[in-house]
Amino acid sequence: MTTYKMMDEVVHYCTKCKLDLNHRIILVDDGVAKRVLCLTCRTDRIFRDRSRVAKSQGEKRPRRSLTAKGVAKKSDPEVEWRERLNETHTPPKAYSMDVILSLNDLVHHKLFGKGLVVGLIAPDKAQVFFPEGAKVLKCGPCPTPKK
Ligand SMILES: [Zn+2]
């Protein structure tokens, strides 16, 4: 392990000059450099031992393959609903205030056109996806979800 002495010169990143430059160690604690002074612009900053920082981060943060998978899987539900709306060819139920709907049912609304039931909100509302967007509509009593 490197031990540092006061007034030693080290190459350190200067946040002011935005360059790796020679710095002079101006504060040492137990052989560890704490502060360095840029010899170019004469500003001082906290000394960071890059090799040590990189190593400890590697130990603390193992790579997570799940993270990458989660990001890749991210998709807009509306895209999926739109696809399903276009692919499903069962005749839609005519929408009315008391129609009994279940998930993935197709409905036909006088104003909004053909829609896909994407969610049920007990006791009597349904979230329906129409080509122009999802809407919450009043409907008949929702079937209670079986568990
Ligand atoms: Zn500098």
Backbone and ligand atoms as CSV (ligand in chain L), in Angstrom:
chain,resi,resn,atom,element,x,y,z
A,1,MET,N,N,0.835,-1.206,0.000
A,1,MET,CA,C,0.000,0.000,0.000
A,1,MET,C,C,0.868,1.255,0.000
A,2,THR,N,N,0.468,2.211,-0.759
A,2,THR,CA,C,1.231,3.459,-0.839
A,2,THR,C,C,1.039,4.273,0.434
A,3,THR,N,N,2.133,4.711,1.013
A,3,THR,CA,C,2.001,5.667,2.116
A,3,THR,C,C,2.403,7.033,1.591
A,4,TYR,N,N,1.643,8.012,1.981
A,4,TYR,CA,C,1.868,9.366,1.484
A,4,TYR,C,C,2.540,10.208,2.544
A,5,LYS,N,N,3.358,11.111,2.076
A,5,LYS,CA,C,4.026,12.040,2.978
A,5,LYS,C,C,3.614,13.452,2.591
A,6,MET,N,N,3.637,14.283,3.575
A,6,MET,CA,C,3.370,15.693,3.331
A,6,MET,C,C,4.306,16.202,2.238
A,7,MET,N,N,3.804,17.020,1.379
A,7,MET,CA,C,4.539,17.689,0.302
A,7,MET,C,C,4.946,16.762,-0.844
A,8,ASP,N,N,4.503,15.500,-0.779
A,8,ASP,CA,C,4.722,14.611,-1.918
A,8,ASP,C,C,3.918,15.147,-3.100
A,9,GLU,N,N,4.395,14.846,-4.277
A,9,GLU,CA,C,3.628,15.252,-5.456
A,9,GLU,C,C,2.948,14.031,-6.059
A,10,VAL,N,N,1.672,14.203,-6.348
A,10,VAL,CA,C,0.888,13.111,-6.935
A,10,VAL,C,C,0.108,13.655,-8.132
A,11,VAL,N,N,-0.212,12.758,-9.036
A,11,VAL,CA,C,-1.073,13.172,-10.143
A,11,VAL,C,C,-2.514,12.956,-9.689
A,12,HIS,N,N,-3.283,14.008,-9.741
A,12,HIS,CA,C,-4.653,13.976,-9.243
A,12,HIS,C,C,-5.518,14.776,-10.194
A,13,TYR,N,N,-6.793,14.430,-10.273
A,13,TYR,CA,C,-7.696,15.176,-11.143
A,13,TYR,C,C,-8.029,16.519,-10.497
A,14,CYS,N,N,-7.778,17.585,-11.222
A,14,CYS,CA,C,-8.131,18.914,-10.723
A,14,CYS,C,C,-9.502,19.286,-11.275
A,15,THR,N,N,-10.447,19.513,-10.339
A,15,THR,CA,C,-11.812,19.816,-10.758
A,15,THR,C,C,-11.925,21.216,-11.350
A,16,LYS,N,N,-10.928,22.041,-11.097
A,16,LYS,CA,C,-10.956,23.406,-11.650
A,16,LYS,C,C,-10.314,23.442,-13.035
A,17,CYS,N,N,-9.133,22.829,-13.141
A,17,CYS,CA,C,-8.448,22.781,-14.440
A,17,CYS,C,C,-9.056,21.731,-15.368
A,18,LYS,N,N,-9.857,20.816,-14.791
A,18,LYS,CA,C,-10.474,19.699,-15.519
A,18,LYS,C,C,-9.435,18.812,-16.205
A,19,LEU,N,N,-8.348,18.590,-15.493
A,19,LEU,CA,C,-7.262,17.782,-16.042
A,19,LEU,C,C,-6.580,17.001,-14.936
A,20,ASP,N,N,-5.922,15.905,-15.302
A,20,ASP,CA,C,-5.051,15.215,-14.357
A,20,ASP,C,C,-3.757,16.009,-14.276
A,21,LEU,N,N,-3.482,16.557,-13.111
A,21,LEU,CA,C,-2.322,17.427,-12.962
A,21,LEU,C,C,-1.548,17.079,-11.699
A,22,ASN,N,N,-0.342,17.575,-11.644
A,22,ASN,CA,C,0.465,17.378,-10.445
A,22,ASN,C,C,-0.120,18.169,-9.283
A,23,HIS,N,N,-0.296,17.469,-8.171
A,23,HIS,CA,C,-0.810,18.092,-6.960
A,23,HIS,C,C,0.190,17.843,-5.843
A,24,ARG,N,N,0.245,18.720,-4.888
A,24,ARG,CA,C,1.099,18.518,-3.730
A,24,ARG,C,C,0.208,18.131,-2.548
A,25,ILE,N,N,0.631,17.099,-1.847
A,25,ILE,CA,C,-0.137,16.657,-0.679
A,25,ILE,C,C,0.069,17.641,0.456
A,26,ILE,N,N,-1.020,18.199,0.943
A,26,ILE,CA,C,-0.900,19.214,2.001
A,26,ILE,C,C,-1.492,18.738,3.319
A,27,LEU,N,N,-2.124,17.576,3.305
A,27,LEU,CA,C,-2.639,17.027,4.557
A,27,LEU,C,C,-2.588,15.504,4.498
A,28,VAL,N,N,-1.961,14.937,5.508
A,28,VAL,CA,C,-1.818,13.479,5.569
A,28,VAL,C,C,-2.315,13.003,6.919
A,29,ASP,N,N,-3.102,11.935,6.902
A,29,ASP,CA,C,-3.570,11.361,8.158
A,29,ASP,C,C,-3.251,9.882,8.170
A,30,ASP,N,N,-2.338,9.489,9.050
A,30,ASP,CA,C,-1.966,8.087,9.214
A,30,ASP,C,C,-1.521,7.460,7.878
A,31,GLY,N,N,-0.692,8.171,7.162
A,31,GLY,CA,C,-0.161,7.655,5.900
A,31,GLY,C,C,-1.127,7.749,4.737
A,32,VAL,N,N,-2.318,8.318,4.994
A,32,VAL,CA,C,-3.313,8.464,3.932
A,32,VAL,C,C,-3.440,9.947,3.590
A,33,ALA,N,N,-3.249,10.287,2.317
A,33,ALA,CA,C,-3.372,11.679,1.897
A,33,ALA,C,C,-4.822,12.114,2.015
A,34,LYS,N,N,-5.035,13.303,2.578
A,34,LYS,CA,C,-6.396,13.800,2.771
A,34,LYS,C,C,-6.709,14.983,1.854
A,35,ARG,N,N,-5.719,15.856,1.716
A,35,ARG,CA,C,-5.954,17.031,0.864
A,35,ARG,C,C,-4.755,17.255,-0.032
A,36,VAL,N,N,-5.034,17.705,-1.228
A,36,VAL,CA,C,-3.963,17.987,-2.173
A,36,VAL,C,C,-4.170,19.384,-2.760
A,37,LEU,N,N,-3.063,19.951,-3.223
A,37,LEU,CA,C,-3.100,21.302,-3.776
A,37,LEU,C,C,-2.659,21.226,-5.239
A,38,CYS,N,N,-3.465,21.777,-6.111
A,38,CYS,CA,C,-3.121,21.776,-7.532
A,38,CYS,C,C,-1.963,22.737,-7.756
A,39,LEU,N,N,-0.900,22.216,-8.389
A,39,LEU,CA,C,0.281,23.064,-8.604
A,39,LEU,C,C,0.070,24.026,-9.768
A,40,THR,N,N,-0.992,23.804,-10.518
A,40,THR,CA,C,-1.254,24.680,-11.659
A,40,THR,C,C,-2.114,25.876,-11.254
A,41,CYS,N,N,-3.252,25.587,-10.592
A,41,CYS,CA,C,-4.147,26.691,-10.257
A,41,CYS,C,C,-4.160,27.029,-8.772
A,42,ARG,N,N,-3.403,26.239,-7.985
A,42,ARG,CA,C,-3.249,26.522,-6.551
A,42,ARG,C,C,-4.554,26.422,-5.752
A,43,THR,N,N,-5.458,25.556,-6.183
A,43,THR,CA,C,-6.632,25.310,-5.357
A,43,THR,C,C,-6.445,23.952,-4.700
A,44,ASP,N,N,-6.987,23.796,-3.514
A,44,ASP,CA,C,-6.853,22.514,-2.841
A,44,ASP,C,C,-8.177,21.768,-2.831
A,45,ARG,N,N,-8.074,20.469,-2.736
A,45,ARG,CA,C,-9.271,19.631,-2.767
A,45,ARG,C,C,-9.016,18.349,-1.992
A,46,ILE,N,N,-10.118,17.632,-1.706
A,46,ILE,CA,C,-9.995,16.353,-1.002
A,46,ILE,C,C,-9.306,15.352,-1.924
A,47,PHE,N,N,-8.328,14.655,-1.346
A,47,PHE,CA,C,-7.613,13.663,-2.134
A,47,PHE,C,C,-8.441,12.386,-2.246
A,48,ARG,N,N,-8.572,11.887,-3.459
A,48,ARG,CA,C,-9.274,10.627,-3.672
A,48,ARG,C,C,-8.318,9.635,-4.321
A,49,ASP,N,N,-8.136,8.530,-3.611
A,49,ASP,CA,C,-7.291,7.471,-4.146
A,49,ASP,C,C,-8.129,6.642,-5.112
A,50,ARG,N,N,-7.907,6.870,-6.364
A,50,ARG,CA,C,-8.738,6.232,-7.392
A,50,ARG,C,C,-8.706,4.716,-7.344
A,51,SER,N,N,-7.489,4.145,-7.188
A,51,SER,CA,C,-7.390,2.684,-7.230
A,51,SER,C,C,-8.180,2.065,-6.085
A,52,ARG,N,N,-8.112,2.736,-4.907
A,52,ARG,CA,C,-8.819,2.201,-3.751
A,52,ARG,C,C,-10.333,2.367,-3.900
A,53,VAL,N,N,-10.766,3.500,-4.389
A,53,VAL,CA,C,-12.197,3.757,-4.587
A,53,VAL,C,C,-12.794,2.727,-5.539
A,54,ALA,N,N,-12.095,2.503,-6.626
A,54,ALA,CA,C,-12.601,1.565,-7.630
A,54,ALA,C,C,-12.733,0.165,-7.054
A,55,LYS,N,N,-11.760,-0.207,-6.219
A,55,LYS,CA,C,-11.763,-1.552,-5.659
A,55,LYS,C,C,-12.923,-1.737,-4.677
A,56,SER,N,N,-13.104,-0.783,-3.774
A,56,SER,CA,C,-14.151,-0.940,-2.763
A,56,SER,C,C,-15.542,-0.915,-3.398
A,57,GLN,N,N,-15.707,-0.137,-4.452
A,57,GLN,CA,C,-17.003,-0.116,-5.130
A,57,GLN,C,C,-17.307,-1.464,-5.763
A,58,GLY,N,N,-16.268,-2.060,-6.320
A,58,GLY,CA,C,-16.434,-3.369,-6.958
A,58,GLY,C,C,-16.856,-4.425,-5.960
A,59,GLU,N,N,-16.327,-4.309,-4.730
A,59,GLU,CA,C,-16.669,-5.302,-3.720
A,59,GLU,C,C,-18.091,-5.106,-3.195
A,60,LYS,N,N,-18.464,-3.849,-3.054
A,60,LYS,CA,C,-19.768,-3.566,-2.467
A,60,LYS,C,C,-20.932,-3.769,-3.437
A,61,ARG,N,N,-20.649,-3.526,-4.706
A,61,ARG,CA,C,-21.747,-3.592,-5.665
A,61,ARG,C,C,-21.530,-4.678,-6.719
A,62,PRO,N,N,-21.958,-5.896,-6.409
A,62,PRO,CA,C,-21.827,-6.931,-7.430
A,62,PRO,C,C,-22.796,-6.657,-8.590
A,63,ARG,N,N,-22.408,-7.092,-9.726
A,63,ARG,CA,C,-23.260,-6.844,-10.892
A,63,ARG,C,C,-24.600,-7.541,-10.743
A,64,ARG,N,N,-25.625,-6.842,-11.085
A,64,ARG,CA,C,-26.957,-7.428,-11.014
A,64,ARG,C,C,-27.499,-7.615,-12.423
A,65,SER,N,N,-27.637,-8.852,-12.795
A,65,SER,CA,C,-28.133,-9.132,-14.141
A,65,SER,C,C,-29.622,-8.778,-14.243
A,66,LEU,N,N,-30.298,-8.801,-13.081
A,66,LEU,CA,C,-31.739,-8.515,-13.061
A,66,LEU,C,C,-32.042,-7.091,-13.505
A,67,THR,N,N,-31.142,-6.170,-13.153
A,67,THR,CA,C,-31.370,-4.768,-13.484
A,67,THR,C,C,-31.482,-4.574,-14.995
A,68,ALA,N,N,-30.540,-5.141,-15.704
A,68,ALA,CA,C,-30.535,-4.995,-17.159
A,68,ALA,C,C,-31.793,-5.610,-17.768
A,69,LYS,N,N,-32.193,-6.758,-17.209
A,69,LYS,CA,C,-33.376,-7.451,-17.716
A,69,LYS,C,C,-34.629,-6.590,-17.499
A,70,GLY,N,N,-34.719,-6.011,-16.298
A,70,GLY,CA,C,-35.866,-5.178,-15.974
A,70,GLY,C,C,-35.995,-3.986,-16.898
A,71,VAL,N,N,-34.883,-3.393,-17.228
A,71,VAL,CA,C,-34.895,-2.224,-18.098
A,71,VAL,C,C,-35.322,-2.619,-19.509
A,72,ALA,N,N,-34.803,-3.758,-19.958
A,72,ALA,CA,C,-35.103,-4.198,-21.317
A,72,ALA,C,C,-36.579,-4.549,-21.472
A,73,LYS,N,N,-37.172,-5.058,-20.380
A,73,LYS,CA,C,-38.540,-5.531,-20.436
A,73,LYS,C,C,-39.545,-4.381,-20.368
A,74,LYS,N,N,-39.070,-3.208,-19.989
A,74,LYS,CA,C,-39.956,-2.070,-19.806
A,74,LYS,C,C,-40.738,-1.772,-21.083
A,75,SER,N,N,-42.041,-1.813,-20.959
A,75,SER,CA,C,-42.847,-1.517,-22.132
A,75,SER,C,C,-44.077,-0.717,-21.731
A,76,ASP,N,N,-44.593,0.006,-22.648
A,76,ASP,CA,C,-45.758,0.826,-22.420
A,76,ASP,C,C,-47.001,-0.066,-22.486
A,77,PRO,N,N,-47.798,-0.108,-21.408
A,77,PRO,CA,C,-48.981,-0.984,-21.461
A,77,PRO,C,C,-49.924,-0.607,-22.593
A,78,GLU,N,N,-49.975,0.663,-22.935
A,78,GLU,CA,C,-50.893,1.098,-23.996
A,78,GLU,C,C,-50.571,0.452,-25.338
A,79,VAL,N,N,-49.280,0.226,-25.577
A,79,VAL,CA,C,-48.869,-0.402,-26.832
A,79,VAL,C,C,-49.448,-1.812,-26.903
A,80,GLU,N,N,-49.343,-2.501,-25.748
A,80,GLU,CA,C,-49.847,-3.864,-25.677
A,80,GLU,C,C,-51.368,-3.884,-25.827
A,81,TRP,N,N,-52.044,-2.953,-25.162
A,81,TRP,CA,C,-53.505,-2.890,-25.237
A,81,TRP,C,C,-53.957,-2.615,-26.670
A,82,ARG,N,N,-53.244,-1.700,-27.324
A,82,ARG,CA,C,-53.609,-1.334,-28.692
A,82,ARG,C,C,-53.504,-2.553,-29.602
A,83,GLU,N,N,-52.413,-3.316,-29.393
A,83,GLU,CA,C,-52.225,-4.528,-30.193
A,83,GLU,C,C,-53.368,-5.498,-29.954
A,84,ARG,N,N,-53.700,-5.693,-28.681
A,84,ARG,CA,C,-54.757,-6.636,-28.343
A,84,ARG,C,C,-56.101,-6.175,-28.907
A,85,LEU,N,N,-56.311,-4.883,-28.858
A,85,LEU,CA,C,-57.555,-4.311,-29.372
A,85,LEU,C,C,-57.685,-4.590,-30.867
A,86,ASN,N,N,-56.578,-4.511,-31.570
A,86,ASN,CA,C,-56.604,-4.741,-33.011
A,86,ASN,C,C,-56.642,-6.219,-33.371
A,87,GLU,N,N,-56.077,-7.062,-32.498
A,87,GLU,CA,C,-55.977,-8.480,-32.820
A,87,GLU,C,C,-57.221,-9.266,-32.426
A,88,THR,N,N,-57.947,-8.770,-31.422
A,88,THR,CA,C,-59.106,-9.512,-30.946
A,88,THR,C,C,-60.289,-9.257,-31.877
A,89,HIS,N,N,-60.900,-10.348,-32.318
A,89,HIS,CA,C,-61.974,-10.192,-33.292
A,89,HIS,C,C,-63.331,-10.688,-32.803
A,90,THR,N,N,-63.423,-10.961,-31.500
A,90,THR,CA,C,-64.730,-11.355,-30.974
A,90,THR,C,C,-65.653,-10.144,-31.036
A,91,PRO,N,N,-66.950,-10.363,-31.308
A,91,PRO,CA,C,-67.842,-9.215,-31.411
A,91,PRO,C,C,-67.918,-8.462,-30.088
A,92,PRO,N,N,-67.794,-7.153,-30.112
A,92,PRO,CA,C,-67.814,-6.389,-28.872
A,92,PRO,C,C,-69.197,-6.317,-28.250
A,93,LYS,N,N,-69.239,-6.204,-26.935
A,93,LYS,CA,C,-70.501,-5.994,-26.222
A,93,LYS,C,C,-70.865,-4.528,-26.365
A,94,ALA,N,N,-72.142,-4.259,-26.570
A,94,ALA,CA,C,-72.564,-2.865,-26.630
A,94,ALA,C,C,-72.460,-2.276,-25.232
A,95,TYR,N,N,-71.829,-1.135,-25.129
A,95,TYR,CA,C,-71.645,-0.547,-23.814
A,95,TYR,C,C,-72.936,0.080,-23.302
A,96,SER,N,N,-73.224,-0.173,-22.044
A,96,SER,CA,C,-74.287,0.542,-21.352
A,96,SER,C,C,-73.861,0.671,-19.898
A,97,MET,N,N,-74.607,1.496,-19.163
A,97,MET,CA,C,-74.236,1.764,-17.766
A,97,MET,C,C,-74.287,0.514,-16.896
A,98,ASP,N,N,-75.038,-0.526,-17.332
A,98,ASP,CA,C,-75.159,-1.697,-16.456
A,98,ASP,C,C,-74.678,-2.987,-17.132
A,99,VAL,N,N,-73.885,-2.840,-18.182
A,99,VAL,CA,C,-73.353,-4.036,-18.837
A,99,VAL,C,C,-72.349,-4.719,-17.894
A,100,ILE,N,N,-72.412,-6.054,-17.880
A,100,ILE,CA,C,-71.477,-6.803,-17.038
A,100,ILE,C,C,-70.194,-7.036,-17.848
A,101,LEU,N,N,-69.118,-6.537,-17.335
A,101,LEU,CA,C,-67.845,-6.648,-18.057
A,101,LEU,C,C,-66.867,-7.508,-17.287
A,102,SER,N,N,-66.020,-8.191,-18.022
A,102,SER,CA,C,-64.891,-8.857,-17.371
A,102,SER,C,C,-63.616,-8.487,-18.131
A,103,LEU,N,N,-62.511,-8.800,-17.513
A,103,LEU,CA,C,-61.216,-8.410,-18.052
A,103,LEU,C,C,-61.031,-8.942,-19.475
A,104,ASN,N,N,-60.484,-8.128,-20.329
A,104,ASN,CA,C,-60.201,-8.449,-21.731
A,104,ASN,C,C,-61.443,-8.525,-22.620
A,105,ASP,N,N,-62.594,-8.135,-22.082
A,105,ASP,CA,C,-63.794,-8.055,-22.911
A,105,ASP,C,C,-63.650,-6.908,-23.906
A,106,LEU,N,N,-64.299,-7.084,-25.049
A,106,LEU,CA,C,-64.366,-5.973,-25.992
A,106,LEU,C,C,-65.716,-5.300,-25.817
A,107,VAL,N,N,-65.696,-3.987,-25.828
A,107,VAL,CA,C,-66.961,-3.260,-25.730
A,107,VAL,C,C,-67.055,-2.278,-26.893
A,108,HIS,N,N,-68.273,-1.942,-27.221
A,108,HIS,CA,C,-68.444,-0.902,-28.219
A,108,HIS,C,C,-69.167,0.265,-27.580
A,109,HIS,N,N,-68.502,1.412,-27.581
A,109,HIS,CA,C,-69.065,2.597,-26.963
A,109,HIS,C,C,-69.527,3.529,-28.063
A,110,LYS,N,N,-70.715,4.109,-27.854
A,110,LYS,CA,C,-71.295,4.978,-28.878
A,110,LYS,C,C,-70.354,6.124,-29.274
A,111,LEU,N,N,-69.668,6.656,-28.289
A,111,LEU,CA,C,-68.817,7.819,-28.535
A,111,LEU,C,C,-67.370,7.441,-28.868
A,112,PHE,N,N,-66.832,6.485,-28.089
A,112,PHE,CA,C,-65.395,6.209,-28.190
A,112,PHE,C,C,-65.059,5.070,-29.147
A,113,GLY,N,N,-66.089,4.288,-29.566
A,113,GLY,CA,C,-65.824,3.178,-30.469
A,113,GLY,C,C,-65.469,1.910,-29.725
A,114,LYS,N,N,-64.645,1.090,-30.360
A,114,LYS,CA,C,-64.308,-0.209,-29.800
A,114,LYS,C,C,-63.259,-0.045,-28.706
A,115,GLY,N,N,-63.481,-0.737,-27.594
A,115,GLY,CA,C,-62.539,-0.651,-26.477
A,115,GLY,C,C,-62.264,-2.010,-25.866
A,116,LEU,N,N,-61.164,-2.073,-25.131
A,116,LEU,CA,C,-60.752,-3.304,-24.466
A,116,LEU,C,C,-60.768,-3.064,-22.958
A,117,VAL,N,N,-61.431,-3.975,-22.224
A,117,VAL,CA,C,-61.473,-3.845,-20.768
A,117,VAL,C,C,-60.111,-4.243,-20.207
A,118,VAL,N,N,-59.420,-3.275,-19.620
A,118,VAL,CA,C,-58.070,-3.550,-19.109
A,118,VAL,C,C,-58.026,-3.568,-17.587
A,119,GLY,N,N,-59.116,-3.160,-16.968
A,119,GLY,CA,C,-59.122,-3.190,-15.516
A,119,GLY,C,C,-60.541,-3.071,-14.998
A,120,LEU,N,N,-60.804,-3.677,-13.851
A,120,LEU,CA,C,-62.117,-3.574,-13.223
A,120,LEU,C,C,-61.946,-2.893,-11.885
A,121,ILE,N,N,-62.772,-1.913,-11.646
A,121,ILE,CA,C,-62.687,-1.177,-10.393
A,121,ILE,C,C,-63.985,-1.420,-9.634
A,122,ALA,N,N,-63.900,-2.274,-8.595
A,122,ALA,CA,C,-65.084,-2.617,-7.811
A,122,ALA,C,C,-65.656,-1.358,-7.165
A,123,PRO,N,N,-66.974,-1.221,-6.999
A,123,PRO,CA,C,-67.914,-2.292,-7.331
A,123,PRO,C,C,-68.485,-2.214,-8.756
A,124,ASP,N,N,-68.409,-1.082,-9.418
A,124,ASP,CA,C,-69.157,-0.998,-10.678
A,124,ASP,C,C,-68.504,-0.099,-11.734
A,125,LYS,N,N,-67.175,-0.126,-11.792
A,125,LYS,CA,C,-66.515,0.657,-12.838
A,125,LYS,C,C,-65.488,-0.205,-13.558
A,126,ALA,N,N,-65.232,0.164,-14.801
A,126,ALA,CA,C,-64.240,-0.568,-15.580
A,126,ALA,C,C,-63.306,0.418,-16.255
A,127,GLN,N,N,-62.038,0.043,-16.321
A,127,GLN,CA,C,-61.091,0.838,-17.090
A,127,GLN,C,C,-61.055,0.245,-18.489
A,128,VAL,N,N,-61.410,1.053,-19.450
A,128,VAL,CA,C,-61.508,0.565,-20.821
A,128,VAL,C,C,-60.536,1.350,-21.693
A,129,PHE,N,N,-59.773,0.596,-22.470
A,129,PHE,CA,C,-58.823,1.243,-23.363
A,129,PHE,C,C,-59.442,1.412,-24.744
A,130,PHE,N,N,-59.537,2.654,-25.165
A,130,PHE,CA,C,-60.035,2.982,-26.505
A,130,PHE,C,C,-58.862,3.491,-27.345
A,131,PRO,N,N,-58.999,3.459,-28.670
A,131,PRO,CA,C,-57.880,3.936,-29.500
A,131,PRO,C,C,-57.371,5.319,-29.084
A,132,GLU,N,N,-58.251,6.138,-28.517
A,132,GLU,CA,C,-57.805,7.477,-28.125
A,132,GLU,C,C,-57.267,7.547,-26.696
A,133,GLY,N,N,-57.325,6.424,-25.974
A,133,GLY,CA,C,-56.796,6.410,-24.605
A,133,GLY,C,C,-57.699,5.636,-23.667
A,134,ALA,N,N,-57.185,5.372,-22.458
A,134,ALA,CA,C,-57.935,4.604,-21.472
A,134,ALA,C,C,-58.941,5.505,-20.758
A,135,LYS,N,N,-60.113,4.953,-20.489
A,135,LYS,CA,C,-61.151,5.705,-19.780
A,135,LYS,C,C,-61.768,4.821,-18.702
A,136,VAL,N,N,-62.256,5.469,-17.661
A,136,VAL,CA,C,-62.960,4.735,-16.618
A,136,VAL,C,C,-64.451,4.943,-16.849
A,137,LEU,N,N,-65.157,3.838,-17.031
A,137,LEU,CA,C,-66.583,3.909,-17.333
A,137,LEU,C,C,-67.389,3.199,-16.276
A,138,LYS,N,N,-68.588,3.683,-16.073
A,138,LYS,CA,C,-69.539,3.018,-15.193
A,138,LYS,C,C,-70.028,1.758,-15.910
A,139,CYS,N,N,-70.139,0.669,-15.164
A,139,CYS,CA,C,-70.673,-0.556,-15.761
A,139,CYS,C,C,-71.459,-1.307,-14.703
A,140,GLY,N,N,-71.911,-2.476,-15.057
A,140,GLY,CA,C,-72.656,-3.303,-14.111
A,140,GLY,C,C,-71.727,-3.778,-13.008
A,141,PRO,N,N,-72.279,-4.496,-12.003
A,141,PRO,CA,C,-71.430,-4.953,-10.888
A,141,PRO,C,C,-70.252,-5.782,-11.391
A,142,CYS,N,N,-69.085,-5.476,-10.888
A,142,CYS,CA,C,-67.880,-6.209,-11.298
A,142,CYS,C,C,-67.916,-7.599,-10.686
A,143,PRO,N,N,-67.491,-8.599,-11.459
A,143,PRO,CA,C,-67.375,-9.933,-10.860
A,143,PRO,C,C,-66.273,-9.897,-9.805
A,144,THR,N,N,-66.541,-10.477,-8.644
A,144,THR,CA,C,-65.523,-10.448,-7.593
A,144,THR,C,C,-64.370,-11.375,-7.993
A,145,PRO,N,N,-63.151,-10.868,-7.899
A,145,PRO,CA,C,-62.003,-11.683,-8.320
A,145,PRO,C,C,-61.853,-12.924,-7.455
A,146,LYS,N,N,-61.658,-14.054,-8.125
A,146,LYS,CA,C,-61.467,-15.314,-7.385
A,146,LYS,C,C,-60.005,-15.479,-7.065
A,147,LYS,N,N,-59.730,-15.924,-5.805
A,147,LYS,CA,C,-58.323,-16.107,-5.436
A,147,LYS,C,C,-58.084,-17.519,-4.955
L,1,ZN,ZN,ZN,-5.913,23.050,-11.059
